[in-house]
């Protein structure tokens, strides 16, 4: 089982802050594809990956990052400093 966390507008588009899923995804990109296959709301949230950041087990990662052994994946918009 893996926890998927959604923040800011990603959470608003998907409609939940988190969910626990069973997945066979090998990479973050595989996970996104799997989620997009579930419902249109995921397709909307993940339509522009360049506007998203991802963290695997609380470490900033790329979409080609492996999910081997991962317990948590979080999706969020880029942080702005100031």
Secondary structure, DSSP 8 states (H G I E B T S, - for coil): -EEEEE-HHHHHHHS-SEEEE----SBHHHHHHHHHTT-HHHHHHTS-GGG-EEEETTEEE-TT-B-TT--EEEEE------
